[in-house]
Amino acid sequence: MPIYNKLVRDLIPQVIEKSGSKFSTLILDNSEHLTEIKNKLFEEVKEFEATDNRKDALEELADILELIHAALPIHEATYEELEQIRLAKKEKRGGFNEGIYLIEVEDE
């Protein structure tokens, strides 16, 4: 039996059950859950980095966004609150849309 030891989507146990396989799971406390969300985010970002087409890129970005949604309640935050913070940062410092790549800054 393969050992995974990783966070999975909420319906994966039902998918495994329908396939007739046996499995074991546990429910993580908030601290463990957040740690595993961070681990899964790292995994999904690496998978996004490896994409070379639109479809795969969007699939990985959707997984990253789902993990962000999962992390918000642990921090007692809403997506709307996160979006407000994002927009405020964008207003103050800009976004990442123009592809500006900083080489160096000369000290005075």
Salt bridges, closest charged atoms under 4 A:
GLU43 OE2 - LYS6 NZ 3.69
GLU43 OE2 - LYS40 NZ 3.25
GLU44 OE2 - LYS40 NZ 3.88
ASP63 OD1 - ARG9 NH2 2.69
GLU83 OE2 - ARG86 NH2 2.66
